[in-house]
Amino acid sequence: MVREGNVTGNARYEGFCIDLLKWVATEVGFQYAIRLVPDHKYGVYDPETKQWNGIVRELIEKVSTEPFAI
């Protein structure tokens, strides 16, 4: 869920999945940046074009727009 108010970065989001992500990141030892995909879709396969959209497409194409240091 998106938080209301003047917050930025990963702090913009809250909820069970975010809490789980924070915990796993701490336990495993990695950093992350949460961002929304431009088309705001999770990923649906279009049988006509034989392509995915949303975050699935970005994962397939290895798209990364926010560099971050580990």
Predicted model as a PDB file, atoms N, CA, C, CB and O in Angstrom, pLDDT in the B-factor column:
MODEL        1                                                                  
ATOM      1  N   MET A   1       0.841  -1.169   0.000  1.00 86.00           N  
ATOM      2  CA  MET A   1       0.000   0.000   0.000  1.00 86.00           C  
ATOM      3  C   MET A   1       0.890   1.238   0.000  1.00 86.00           C  
ATOM      4  CB  MET A   1      -0.959  -0.005   1.213  1.00 86.00           C  
ATOM      5  O   MET A   1       1.989   1.225   0.555  1.00 86.00           O  
ATOM      6  N   VAL A   2       0.413   2.286  -0.618  1.00 87.00           N  
ATOM      7  CA  VAL A   2       1.140   3.545  -0.665  1.00 87.00           C  
ATOM      8  C   VAL A   2       0.741   4.399   0.531  1.00 87.00           C  
ATOM      9  CB  VAL A   2       0.869   4.293  -1.992  1.00 87.00           C  
ATOM     10  O   VAL A   2      -0.444   4.591   0.806  1.00 87.00           O  
ATOM     11  N   ARG A   3       1.751   4.911   1.241  1.00 90.00           N  
ATOM     12  CA  ARG A   3       1.490   5.761   2.400  1.00 90.00           C  
ATOM     13  C   ARG A   3       1.080   7.151   1.958  1.00 90.00           C  
ATOM     14  CB  ARG A   3       2.722   5.835   3.306  1.00 90.00           C  
ATOM     15  O   ARG A   3       1.490   7.633   0.902  1.00 90.00           O  
ATOM     16  N   GLU A   4       0.276   7.779   2.774  1.00 88.00           N  
ATOM     17  CA  GLU A   4      -0.108   9.167   2.550  1.00 88.00           C  
ATOM     18  C   GLU A   4       0.956  10.062   3.171  1.00 88.00           C  
ATOM     19  CB  GLU A   4      -1.520   9.472   3.149  1.00 88.00           C  
ATOM     20  O   GLU A   4       1.656   9.655   4.098  1.00 88.00           O  
ATOM     21  N   GLY A   5       1.073  11.264   2.665  1.00 88.00           N  
ATOM     22  CA  GLY A   5       1.995  12.220   3.261  1.00 88.00           C  
ATOM     23  C   GLY A   5       3.229  12.436   2.415  1.00 88.00           C  
ATOM     24  O   GLY A   5       3.323  11.960   1.283  1.00 88.00           O  
ATOM     25  N   ASN A   6       4.167  13.159   2.981  1.00 91.00           N  
ATOM     26  CA  ASN A   6       5.383  13.554   2.278  1.00 91.00           C  
ATOM     27  C   ASN A   6       6.505  12.550   2.569  1.00 91.00           C  
ATOM     28  CB  ASN A   6       5.812  14.987   2.691  1.00 91.00           C  
ATOM     29  O   ASN A   6       7.404  12.832   3.361  1.00 91.00           O  
ATOM     30  N   VAL A   7       6.449  11.389   1.931  1.00 90.00           N  
ATOM     31  CA  VAL A   7       7.485  10.371   2.110  1.00 90.00           C  
ATOM     32  C   VAL A   7       8.071  10.011   0.748  1.00 90.00           C  
ATOM     33  CB  VAL A   7       6.912   9.105   2.819  1.00 90.00           C  
ATOM     34  O   VAL A   7       7.399  10.127  -0.277  1.00 90.00           O  
ATOM     35  N   THR A   8       9.317   9.576   0.748  1.00 89.00           N  
ATOM     36  CA  THR A   8       9.997   9.260  -0.506  1.00 89.00           C  
ATOM     37  C   THR A   8      10.677   7.901  -0.404  1.00 89.00           C  
ATOM     38  CB  THR A   8      11.027  10.354  -0.860  1.00 89.00           C  
ATOM     39  O   THR A   8      10.781   7.316   0.674  1.00 89.00           O  
ATOM     40  N   GLY A   9      11.138   7.415  -1.553  1.00 89.00           N  
ATOM     41  CA  GLY A   9      11.878   6.152  -1.596  1.00 89.00           C  
ATOM     42  C   GLY A   9      11.034   4.977  -1.141  1.00 89.00           C  
ATOM     43  O   GLY A   9       9.818   4.951  -1.332  1.00 89.00           O  
ATOM     44  N   ASN A  10      11.702   4.002  -0.534  1.00 91.00           N  
ATOM     45  CA  ASN A  10      11.005   2.801  -0.062  1.00 91.00           C  
ATOM     46  C   ASN A  10      10.008   3.108   1.046  1.00 91.00           C  
ATOM     47  CB  ASN A  10      12.007   1.779   0.430  1.00 91.00           C  
ATOM     48  O   ASN A  10       9.080   2.332   1.272  1.00 91.00           O  
ATOM     49  N   ALA A  11      10.186   4.228   1.737  1.00 91.00           N  
ATOM     50  CA  ALA A  11       9.284   4.604   2.826  1.00 91.00           C  
ATOM     51  C   ALA A  11       7.880   4.941   2.324  1.00 91.00           C  
ATOM     52  CB  ALA A  11       9.854   5.791   3.585  1.00 91.00           C  
ATOM     53  O   ALA A  11       6.951   5.073   3.120  1.00 91.00           O  
ATOM     54  N   ARG A  12       7.723   5.079   1.003  1.00 92.00           N  
ATOM     55  CA  ARG A  12       6.399   5.373   0.439  1.00 92.00           C  
ATOM     56  C   ARG A  12       5.439   4.201   0.588  1.00 92.00           C  
ATOM     57  CB  ARG A  12       6.526   5.743  -1.031  1.00 92.00           C  
ATOM     58  O   ARG A  12       4.229   4.375   0.446  1.00 92.00           O  
ATOM     59  N   TYR A  13       5.959   3.010   0.873  1.00 92.00           N  
ATOM     60  CA  TYR A  13       5.137   1.800   0.860  1.00 92.00           C  
ATOM     61  C   TYR A  13       5.094   1.158   2.235  1.00 92.00           C  
ATOM     62  CB  TYR A  13       5.666   0.801  -0.168  1.00 92.00           C  
ATOM     63  O   TYR A  13       6.053   1.244   3.003  1.00 92.00           O  
ATOM     64  N   GLU A  14       3.972   0.512   2.541  1.00 94.00           N  
ATOM     65  CA  GLU A  14       3.801  -0.169   3.813  1.00 94.00           C  
ATOM     66  C   GLU A  14       2.906  -1.385   3.626  1.00 94.00           C  
ATOM     67  CB  GLU A  14       3.211   0.784   4.870  1.00 94.00           C  
ATOM     68  O   GLU A  14       2.202  -1.504   2.623  1.00 94.00           O  
ATOM     69  N   GLY A  15       2.943  -2.274   4.591  1.00 95.00           N  
ATOM     70  CA  GLY A  15       2.090  -3.450   4.556  1.00 95.00           C  
ATOM     71  C   GLY A  15       2.881  -4.724   4.789  1.00 95.00           C  
ATOM     72  O   GLY A  15       4.099  -4.693   4.970  1.00 95.00           O  
ATOM     73  N   PHE A  16       2.173  -5.846   4.782  1.00 96.00           N  
ATOM     74  CA  PHE A  16       2.784  -7.137   5.086  1.00 96.00           C  
ATOM     75  C   PHE A  16       3.931  -7.477   4.144  1.00 96.00           C  
ATOM     76  CB  PHE A  16       1.741  -8.224   5.027  1.00 96.00           C  
ATOM     77  O   PHE A  16       5.000  -7.887   4.598  1.00 96.00           O  
ATOM     78  N   CYS A  17       3.726  -7.314   2.837  1.00 93.00           N  
ATOM     79  CA  CYS A  17       4.774  -7.667   1.866  1.00 93.00           C  
ATOM     80  C   CYS A  17       6.006  -6.800   2.040  1.00 93.00           C  
ATOM     81  CB  CYS A  17       4.250  -7.534   0.438  1.00 93.00           C  
ATOM     82  O   CYS A  17       7.128  -7.279   1.871  1.00 93.00           O  
ATOM     83  N   ILE A  18       5.816  -5.531   2.375  1.00 95.00           N  
ATOM     84  CA  ILE A  18       6.949  -4.644   2.610  1.00 95.00           C  
ATOM     85  C   ILE A  18       7.685  -5.073   3.872  1.00 95.00           C  
ATOM     86  CB  ILE A  18       6.483  -3.176   2.726  1.00 95.00           C  
ATOM     87  O   ILE A  18       8.915  -5.110   3.895  1.00 95.00           O  
ATOM     88  N   ASP A  19       6.937  -5.397   4.920  1.00 96.00           N  
ATOM     89  CA  ASP A  19       7.562  -5.886   6.151  1.00 96.00           C  
ATOM     90  C   ASP A  19       8.354  -7.165   5.878  1.00 96.00           C  
ATOM     91  CB  ASP A  19       6.492  -6.141   7.238  1.00 96.00           C  
ATOM     92  O   ASP A  19       9.466  -7.326   6.382  1.00 96.00           O  
ATOM     93  N   LEU A  20       7.796  -8.059   5.095  1.00 96.00           N  
ATOM     94  CA  LEU A  20       8.478  -9.306   4.751  1.00 96.00           C  
ATOM     95  C   LEU A  20       9.737  -9.023   3.936  1.00 96.00           C  
ATOM     96  CB  LEU A  20       7.537 -10.238   3.969  1.00 96.00           C  
ATOM     97  O   LEU A  20      10.782  -9.625   4.183  1.00 96.00           O  
ATOM     98  N   LEU A  21       9.647  -8.118   2.975  1.00 94.00           N  
ATOM     99  CA  LEU A  21      10.805  -7.751   2.165  1.00 94.00           C  
ATOM    100  C   LEU A  21      11.915  -7.170   3.031  1.00 94.00           C  
ATOM    101  CB  LEU A  21      10.404  -6.748   1.081  1.00 94.00           C  
ATOM    102  O   LEU A  21      13.080  -7.533   2.866  1.00 94.00           O  
ATOM    103  N   LYS A  22      11.572  -6.275   3.951  1.00 95.00           N  
ATOM    104  CA  LYS A  22      12.562  -5.690   4.862  1.00 95.00           C  
ATOM    105  C   LYS A  22      13.242  -6.779   5.682  1.00 95.00           C  
ATOM    106  CB  LYS A  22      11.899  -4.657   5.796  1.00 95.00           C  
ATOM    107  O   LYS A  22      14.463  -6.772   5.835  1.00 95.00           O  
ATOM    108  N   TRP A  23      12.461  -7.710   6.206  1.00 96.00           N  
ATOM    109  CA  TRP A  23      13.011  -8.780   7.040  1.00 96.00           C  
ATOM    110  C   TRP A  23      13.959  -9.667   6.237  1.00 96.00           C  
ATOM    111  CB  TRP A  23      11.880  -9.626   7.641  1.00 96.00           C  
ATOM    112  O   TRP A  23      15.064  -9.964   6.690  1.00 96.00           O  
ATOM    113  N   VAL A  24      13.530 -10.092   5.046  1.00 96.00           N  
ATOM    114  CA  VAL A  24      14.377 -10.939   4.201  1.00 96.00           C  
ATOM    115  C   VAL A  24      15.664 -10.200   3.831  1.00 96.00           C  
ATOM    116  CB  VAL A  24      13.616 -11.368   2.920  1.00 96.00           C  
ATOM    117  O   VAL A  24      16.745 -10.786   3.870  1.00 96.00           O  
ATOM    118  N   ALA A  25      15.557  -8.932   3.477  1.00 95.00           N  
ATOM    119  CA  ALA A  25      16.741  -8.140   3.115  1.00 95.00           C  
ATOM    120  C   ALA A  25      17.722  -8.070   4.275  1.00 95.00           C  
ATOM    121  CB  ALA A  25      16.333  -6.720   2.689  1.00 95.00           C  
ATOM    122  O   ALA A  25      18.933  -8.152   4.070  1.00 95.00           O  
ATOM    123  N   THR A  26      17.212  -7.920   5.486  1.00 96.00           N  
ATOM    124  CA  THR A  26      18.084  -7.880   6.660  1.00 96.00           C  
ATOM    125  C   THR A  26      18.729  -9.234   6.913  1.00 96.00           C  
ATOM    126  CB  THR A  26      17.299  -7.436   7.893  1.00 96.00           C  
ATOM    127  O   THR A  26      19.928  -9.312   7.178  1.00 96.00           O  
ATOM    128  N   GLU A  27      17.948 -10.288   6.833  1.00 97.00           N  
ATOM    129  CA  GLU A  27      18.465 -11.641   7.087  1.00 97.00           C  
ATOM    130  C   GLU A  27      19.485 -12.086   6.039  1.00 97.00           C  
ATOM    131  CB  GLU A  27      17.315 -12.636   7.127  1.00 97.00           C  
ATOM    132  O   GLU A  27      20.515 -12.668   6.380  1.00 97.00           O  
ATOM    133  N   VAL A  28      19.199 -11.811   4.769  1.00 96.00           N  
ATOM    134  CA  VAL A  28      20.049 -12.269   3.673  1.00 96.00           C  
ATOM    135  C   VAL A  28      21.178 -11.277   3.404  1.00 96.00           C  
ATOM    136  CB  VAL A  28      19.217 -12.478   2.403  1.00 96.00           C  
ATOM    137  O   VAL A  28      22.265 -11.670   2.981  1.00 96.00           O  
ATOM    138  N   GLY A  29      20.921  -9.996   3.648  1.00 94.00           N  
ATOM    139  CA  GLY A  29      21.935  -8.986   3.480  1.00 94.00           C  
ATOM    140  C   GLY A  29      21.971  -8.368   2.094  1.00 94.00           C  
ATOM    141  O   GLY A  29      23.009  -8.385   1.432  1.00 94.00           O  
ATOM    142  N   PHE A  30      20.857  -7.827   1.654  1.00 90.00           N  
ATOM    143  CA  PHE A  30      20.849  -7.112   0.376  1.00 90.00           C  
ATOM    144  C   PHE A  30      20.048  -5.828   0.513  1.00 90.00           C  
ATOM    145  CB  PHE A  30      20.265  -7.998  -0.751  1.00 90.00           C  
ATOM    146  O   PHE A  30      19.237  -5.678   1.428  1.00 90.00           O  
ATOM    147  N   GLN A  31      20.286  -4.903  -0.410  1.00 89.00           N  
ATOM    148  CA  GLN A  31      19.550  -3.648  -0.454  1.00 89.00           C  
ATOM    149  C   GLN A  31      18.620  -3.671  -1.656  1.00 89.00           C  
ATOM    150  CB  GLN A  31      20.515  -2.430  -0.519  1.00 89.00           C  
ATOM    151  O   GLN A  31      18.850  -4.411  -2.612  1.00 89.00           O  
ATOM    152  N   TYR A  32      17.587  -2.875  -1.607  1.00 88.00           N  
ATOM    153  CA  TYR A  32      16.602  -2.875  -2.685  1.00 88.00           C  
ATOM    154  C   TYR A  32      16.013  -1.484  -2.843  1.00 88.00           C  
ATOM    155  CB  TYR A  32      15.488  -3.906  -2.412  1.00 88.00           C  
ATOM    156  O   TYR A  32      16.080  -0.658  -1.933  1.00 88.00           O  
ATOM    157  N   ALA A  33      15.442  -1.240  -3.998  1.00 87.00           N  
ATOM    158  CA  ALA A  33      14.706  -0.002  -4.265  1.00 87.00           C  
ATOM    159  C   ALA A  33      13.369  -0.403  -4.880  1.00 87.00           C  
ATOM    160  CB  ALA A  33      15.518   0.975  -5.220  1.00 87.00           C  
ATOM    161  O   ALA A  33      13.327  -1.084  -5.905  1.00 87.00           O  
ATOM    162  N   ILE A  34      12.294   0.020  -4.254  1.00 86.00           N  
ATOM    163  CA  ILE A  34      10.965  -0.281  -4.767  1.00 86.00           C  
ATOM    164  C   ILE A  34      10.570   0.823  -5.747  1.00 86.00           C  
ATOM    165  CB  ILE A  34       9.922  -0.407  -3.604  1.00 86.00           C  
ATOM    166  O   ILE A  34      10.706   2.009  -5.450  1.00 86.00           O  
ATOM    167  N   ARG A  35      10.082   0.419  -6.912  1.00 80.00           N  
ATOM    168  CA  ARG A  35       9.595   1.389  -7.886  1.00 80.00           C  
ATOM    169  C   ARG A  35       8.451   0.765  -8.664  1.00 80.00           C  
ATOM    170  CB  ARG A  35      10.732   1.850  -8.842  1.00 80.00           C  
ATOM    171  O   ARG A  35       8.338  -0.456  -8.771  1.00 80.00           O  
ATOM    172  N   LEU A  36       7.613   1.625  -9.201  1.00 78.00           N  
ATOM    173  CA  LEU A  36       6.487   1.159 -10.006  1.00 78.00           C  
ATOM    174  C   LEU A  36       6.901   1.120 -11.469  1.00 78.00           C  
ATOM    175  CB  LEU A  36       5.244   2.069  -9.811  1.00 78.00           C  
ATOM    176  O   LEU A  36       7.690   1.951 -11.917  1.00 78.00           O  
ATOM    177  N   VAL A  37       6.369   0.156 -12.214  1.00 77.00           N  
ATOM    178  CA  VAL A  37       6.644   0.110 -13.651  1.00 77.00           C  
ATOM    179  C   VAL A  37       5.794   1.181 -14.332  1.00 77.00           C  
ATOM    180  CB  VAL A  37       6.344  -1.316 -14.249  1.00 77.00           C  
ATOM    181  O   VAL A  37       4.714   1.518 -13.848  1.00 77.00           O  
ATOM    182  N   PRO A  38       6.284   1.720 -15.460  1.00 79.00           N  
ATOM    183  CA  PRO A  38       5.571   2.817 -16.116  1.00 79.00           C  
ATOM    184  C   PRO A  38       4.122   2.509 -16.505  1.00 79.00           C  
ATOM    185  CB  PRO A  38       6.316   3.214 -17.333  1.00 79.00           C  
ATOM    186  O   PRO A  38       3.267   3.391 -16.423  1.00 79.00           O  
ATOM    187  N   ASP A  39       3.833   1.272 -16.926  1.00 79.00           N  
ATOM    188  CA  ASP A  39       2.457   0.974 -17.346  1.00 79.00           C  
ATOM    189  C   ASP A  39       1.562   0.529 -16.187  1.00 79.00           C  
ATOM    190  CB  ASP A  39       2.469  -0.104 -18.413  1.00 79.00           C  
ATOM    191  O   ASP A  39       0.388   0.226 -16.398  1.00 79.00           O  
ATOM    192  N   HIS A  40       2.104   0.487 -14.969  1.00 78.00           N  
ATOM    193  CA  HIS A  40       1.358   0.147 -13.749  1.00 78.00           C  
ATOM    194  C   HIS A  40       0.658  -1.217 -13.817  1.00 78.00           C  
ATOM    195  CB  HIS A  40       0.331   1.218 -13.473  1.00 78.00           C  
ATOM    196  O   HIS A  40      -0.433  -1.391 -13.275  1.00 78.00           O  
ATOM    197  N   LYS A  41       1.299  -2.176 -14.489  1.00 80.00           N  
ATOM    198  CA  LYS A  41       0.719  -3.514 -14.604  1.00 80.00           C  
ATOM    199  C   LYS A  41       1.676  -4.542 -14.021  1.00 80.00           C  
ATOM    200  CB  LYS A  41       0.396  -3.850 -16.079  1.00 80.00           C  
ATOM    201  O   LYS A  41       2.893  -4.364 -14.053  1.00 80.00           O  
ATOM    202  N   TYR A  42       1.109  -5.624 -13.486  1.00 82.00           N  
ATOM    203  CA  TYR A  42       1.923  -6.694 -12.920  1.00 82.00           C  
ATOM    204  C   TYR A  42       2.579  -7.512 -14.026  1.00 82.00           C  
ATOM    205  CB  TYR A  42       1.071  -7.602 -12.021  1.00 82.00           C  
ATOM    206  O   TYR A  42       3.746  -7.891 -13.922  1.00 82.00           O  
ATOM    207  N   GLY A  43       1.845  -7.772 -15.052  1.00 88.00           N  
ATOM    208  CA  GLY A  43       2.348  -8.568 -16.156  1.00 88.00           C  
ATOM    209  C   GLY A  43       1.290  -9.530 -16.655  1.00 88.00           C  
ATOM    210  O   GLY A  43       0.883 -10.454 -15.950  1.00 88.00           O  
ATOM    211  N   VAL A  44       0.854  -9.301 -17.875  1.00 92.00           N  
ATOM    212  CA  VAL A  44      -0.142 -10.154 -18.520  1.00 92.00           C  
ATOM    213  C   VAL A  44       0.395 -10.549 -19.883  1.00 92.00           C  
ATOM    214  CB  VAL A  44      -1.528  -9.431 -18.645  1.00 92.00           C  
ATOM    215  O   VAL A  44       0.934  -9.716 -20.612  1.00 92.00           O  
ATOM    216  N   TYR A  45       0.246 -11.812 -20.223  1.00 94.00           N  
ATOM    217  CA  TYR A  45       0.692 -12.301 -21.516  1.00 94.00           C  
ATOM    218  C   TYR A  45      -0.384 -12.040 -22.559  1.00 94.00           C  
ATOM    219  CB  TYR A  45       1.033 -13.803 -21.448  1.00 94.00           C  
ATOM    220  O   TYR A  45      -1.547 -12.382 -22.348  1.00 94.00           O  
ATOM    221  N   ASP A  46      -0.007 -11.437 -23.682  1.00 93.00           N  
ATOM    222  CA  ASP A  46      -0.930 -11.170 -24.784  1.00 93.00           C  
ATOM    223  C   ASP A  46      -0.683 -12.220 -25.855  1.00 93.00           C  
ATOM    224  CB  ASP A  46      -0.747  -9.716 -25.358  1.00 93.00           C  
ATOM    225  O   ASP A  46       0.356 -12.191 -26.515  1.00 93.00           O  
ATOM    226  N   PRO A  47      -1.623 -13.153 -26.044  1.00 95.00           N  
ATOM    227  CA  PRO A  47      -1.415 -14.218 -27.027  1.00 95.00           C  
ATOM    228  C   PRO A  47      -1.347 -13.713 -28.473  1.00 95.00           C  
ATOM    229  CB  PRO A  47      -2.520 -15.233 -26.907  1.00 95.00           C  
ATOM    230  O   PRO A  47      -0.767 -14.381 -29.328  1.00 95.00           O  
ATOM    231  N   GLU A  48      -1.926 -12.556 -28.753  1.00 96.00           N  
ATOM    232  CA  GLU A  48      -1.873 -12.012 -30.112  1.00 96.00           C  
ATOM    233  C   GLU A  48      -0.477 -11.488 -30.448  1.00 96.00           C  
ATOM    234  CB  GLU A  48      -2.906 -10.891 -30.277  1.00 96.00           C  
ATOM    235  O   GLU A  48       0.056 -11.773 -31.521  1.00 96.00           O  
ATOM    236  N   THR A  49       0.107 -10.726 -29.534  1.00 95.00           N  
ATOM    237  CA  THR A  49       1.448 -10.167 -29.781  1.00 95.00           C  
ATOM    238  C   THR A  49       2.547 -11.103 -29.288  1.00 95.00           C  
ATOM    239  CB  THR A  49       1.590  -8.799 -29.099  1.00 95.00           C  
ATOM    240  O   THR A  49       3.720 -10.926 -29.615  1.00 95.00           O  
ATOM    241  N   LYS A  50       2.148 -12.112 -28.487  1.00 95.00           N  
ATOM    242  CA  LYS A  50       3.080 -13.062 -27.882  1.00 95.00           C  
ATOM    243  C   LYS A  50       4.127 -12.346 -27.031  1.00 95.00           C  
ATOM    244  CB  LYS A  50       3.766 -13.895 -28.968  1.00 95.00           C  
ATOM    245  O   LYS A  50       5.311 -12.683 -27.047  1.00 95.00           O  
ATOM    246  N   GLN A  51       3.648 -11.343 -26.285  1.00 93.00           N  
ATOM    247  CA  GLN A  51       4.535 -10.573 -25.421  1.00 93.00           C  
ATOM    248  C   GLN A  51       3.889 -10.346 -24.069  1.00 93.00           C  
ATOM    249  CB  GLN A  51       4.895  -9.234 -26.069  1.00 93.00           C  
ATOM    250  O   GLN A  51       2.667 -10.384 -23.923  1.00 93.00           O  
ATOM    251  N   TRP A  52       4.747 -10.109 -23.078  1.00 93.00           N  
ATOM    252  CA  TRP A  52       4.305  -9.762 -21.741  1.00 93.00           C  
ATOM    253  C   TRP A  52       4.340  -8.256 -21.579  1.00 93.00           C  
ATOM    254  CB  TRP A  52       5.176 -10.449 -20.674  1.00 93.00           C  
ATOM    255  O   TRP A  52       5.053  -7.564 -22.306  1.00 93.00           O  
ATOM    256  N   ASN A  53       3.562  -7.741 -20.616  1.00 90.00           N  
ATOM    257  CA  ASN A  53       3.659  -6.330 -20.263  1.00 90.00           C  
ATOM    258  C   ASN A  53       4.024  -6.230 -18.785  1.00 90.00           C  
ATOM    259  CB  ASN A  53       2.323  -5.573 -20.567  1.00 90.00           C  
ATOM    260  O   ASN A  53       4.292  -7.239 -18.133  1.00 90.00           O  
ATOM    261  N   GLY A  54       4.031  -5.013 -18.269  1.00 87.00           N  
ATOM    262  CA  GLY A  54       4.243  -4.806 -16.851  1.00 87.00           C  
ATOM    263  C   GLY A  54       5.609  -5.215 -16.350  1.00 87.00           C  
ATOM    264  O   GLY A  54       6.599  -5.202 -17.080  1.00 87.00           O  
ATOM    265  N   ILE A  55       5.630  -5.580 -15.073  1.00 83.00           N  
ATOM    266  CA  ILE A  55       6.895  -5.925 -14.431  1.00 83.00           C  
ATOM    267  C   ILE A  55       7.492  -7.207 -14.996  1.00 83.00           C  
ATOM    268  CB  ILE A  55       6.698  -6.069 -12.935  1.00 83.00           C  
ATOM    269  O   ILE A  55       8.713  -7.368 -15.000  1.00 83.00           O  
ATOM    270  N   VAL A  56       6.658  -8.113 -15.470  1.00 86.00           N  
ATOM    271  CA  VAL A  56       7.177  -9.343 -16.066  1.00 86.00           C  
ATOM    272  C   VAL A  56       8.025  -9.004 -17.291  1.00 86.00           C  
ATOM    273  CB  VAL A  56       6.017 -10.302 -16.453  1.00 86.00           C  
ATOM    274  O   VAL A  56       9.101  -9.571 -17.484  1.00 86.00           O  
ATOM    275  N   ARG A  57       7.541  -8.086 -18.108  1.00 88.00           N  
ATOM    276  CA  ARG A  57       8.311  -7.664 -19.285  1.00 88.00           C  
ATOM    277  C   ARG A  57       9.639  -7.034 -18.872  1.00 88.00           C  
ATOM    278  CB  ARG A  57       7.497  -6.669 -20.134  1.00 88.00           C  
ATOM    279  O   ARG A  57      10.678  -7.307 -19.473  1.00 88.00           O  
ATOM    280  N   GLU A  58       9.598  -6.185 -17.834  1.00 84.00           N  
ATOM    281  CA  GLU A  58      10.835  -5.555 -17.369  1.00 84.00           C  
ATOM    282  C   GLU A  58      11.826  -6.591 -16.852  1.00 84.00           C  
ATOM    283  CB  GLU A  58      10.531  -4.533 -16.272  1.00 84.00           C  
ATOM    284  O   GLU A  58      13.030  -6.452 -17.065  1.00 84.00           O  
ATOM    285  N   LEU A  59      11.342  -7.613 -16.186  1.00 84.00           N  
ATOM    286  CA  LEU A  59      12.240  -8.677 -15.723  1.00 84.00           C  
ATOM    287  C   LEU A  59      12.841  -9.442 -16.895  1.00 84.00           C  
ATOM    288  CB  LEU A  59      11.491  -9.644 -14.800  1.00 84.00           C  
ATOM    289  O   LEU A  59      14.032  -9.753 -16.888  1.00 84.00           O  
ATOM    290  N   ILE A  60      12.027  -9.744 -17.896  1.00 89.00           N  
ATOM    291  CA  ILE A  60      12.510 -10.451 -19.083  1.00 89.00           C  
ATOM    292  C   ILE A  60      13.571  -9.611 -19.799  1.00 89.00           C  
ATOM    293  CB  ILE A  60      11.333 -10.774 -20.043  1.00 89.00           C  
ATOM    294  O   ILE A  60      14.597 -10.138 -20.229  1.00 89.00           O  
ATOM    295  N   GLU A  61      13.323  -8.306 -19.925  1.00 88.00           N  
ATOM    296  CA  GLU A  61      14.239  -7.422 -20.643  1.00 88.00           C  
ATOM    297  C   GLU A  61      15.375  -6.891 -19.766  1.00 88.00           C  
ATOM    298  CB  GLU A  61      13.472  -6.263 -21.224  1.00 88.00           C  
ATOM    299  O   GLU A  61      16.235  -6.144 -20.233  1.00 88.00           O  
ATOM    300  N   LYS A  62      15.367  -7.287 -18.484  1.00 85.00           N  
ATOM    301  CA  LYS A  62      16.389  -6.850 -17.523  1.00 85.00           C  
ATOM    302  C   LYS A  62      16.495  -5.331 -17.459  1.00 85.00           C  
ATOM    303  CB  LYS A  62      17.747  -7.445 -17.890  1.00 85.00           C  
ATOM    304  O   LYS A  62      17.587  -4.765 -17.483  1.00 85.00           O  
ATOM    305  N   VAL A  63      15.328  -4.683 -17.376  1.00 80.00           N  
ATOM    306  CA  VAL A  63      15.260  -3.223 -17.309  1.00 80.00           C  
ATOM    307  C   VAL A  63      15.557  -2.774 -15.879  1.00 80.00           C  
ATOM    308  CB  VAL A  63      13.862  -2.705 -17.773  1.00 80.00           C  
ATOM    309  O   VAL A  63      15.025  -3.329 -14.918  1.00 80.00           O  
ATOM    310  N   SER A  64      16.407  -1.772 -15.757  1.00 67.00           N  
ATOM    311  CA  SER A  64      16.683  -1.167 -14.470  1.00 67.00           C  
ATOM    312  C   SER A  64      16.894   0.320 -14.690  1.00 67.00           C  
ATOM    313  CB  SER A  64      17.919  -1.821 -13.784  1.00 67.00           C  
ATOM    314  O   SER A  64      17.806   0.715 -15.416  1.00 67.00           O  
ATOM    315  N   THR A  65      16.063   1.149 -14.072  1.00 60.00           N  
ATOM    316  CA  THR A  65      16.187   2.583 -14.274  1.00 60.00           C  
ATOM    317  C   THR A  65      16.753   3.288 -13.063  1.00 60.00           C  
ATOM    318  CB  THR A  65      14.857   3.171 -14.623  1.00 60.00           C  
ATOM    319  O   THR A  65      17.093   4.468 -13.147  1.00 60.00           O  
ATOM    320  N   GLU A  66      16.866   2.598 -11.931  1.00 56.00           N  
ATOM    321  CA  GLU A  66      17.371   3.232 -10.728  1.00 56.00           C  
ATOM    322  C   GLU A  66      18.629   2.516 -10.257  1.00 56.00           C  
ATOM    323  CB  GLU A  66      16.301   3.236  -9.622  1.00 56.00           C  
ATOM    324  O   GLU A  66      18.544   1.448  -9.651  1.00 56.00           O  
ATOM    325  N   PRO A  67      19.795   3.093 -10.529  1.00 50.00           N  
ATOM    326  CA  PRO A  67      21.014   2.457 -10.032  1.00 50.00           C  
ATOM    327  C   PRO A  67      21.117   2.622  -8.510  1.00 50.00           C  
ATOM    328  CB  PRO A  67      22.263   3.056 -10.727  1.00 50.00           C  
ATOM    329  O   PRO A  67      20.702   3.641  -7.958  1.00 50.00           O  
ATOM    330  N   PHE A  68      21.662   1.634  -7.861  1.00 45.00           N  
ATOM    331  CA  PHE A  68      21.875   1.741  -6.418  1.00 45.00           C  
ATOM    332  C   PHE A  68      23.125   0.958  -6.050  1.00 45.00           C  
ATOM    333  CB  PHE A  68      20.640   1.220  -5.622  1.00 45.00           C  
ATOM    334  O   PHE A  68      23.516   0.015  -6.738  1.00 45.00           O  
ATOM    335  N   ALA A  69      23.733   1.364  -4.964  1.00 41.00           N  
ATOM    336  CA  ALA A  69      24.972   0.732  -4.509  1.00 41.00           C  
ATOM    337  C   ALA A  69      24.661  -0.275  -3.417  1.00 41.00           C  
ATOM    338  CB  ALA A  69      25.980   1.789  -3.999  1.00 41.00           C  
ATOM    339  O   ALA A  69      23.787  -0.061  -2.577  1.00 41.00           O  
ATOM    340  N   ILE A  70      25.382  -1.356  -3.447  1.00 38.00           N  
ATOM    341  CA  ILE A  70      25.233  -2.383  -2.395  1.00 38.00           C  
ATOM    342  C   ILE A  70      26.446  -2.327  -1.503  1.00 38.00           C  
ATOM    343  CB  ILE A  70      25.060  -3.819  -3.002  1.00 38.00           C  
ATOM    344  O   ILE A  70      26.546  -3.097  -0.548  1.00 38.00           O  
TER     345      ILE A  70                                                      
ENDMDL                                                                          
END                                                                             
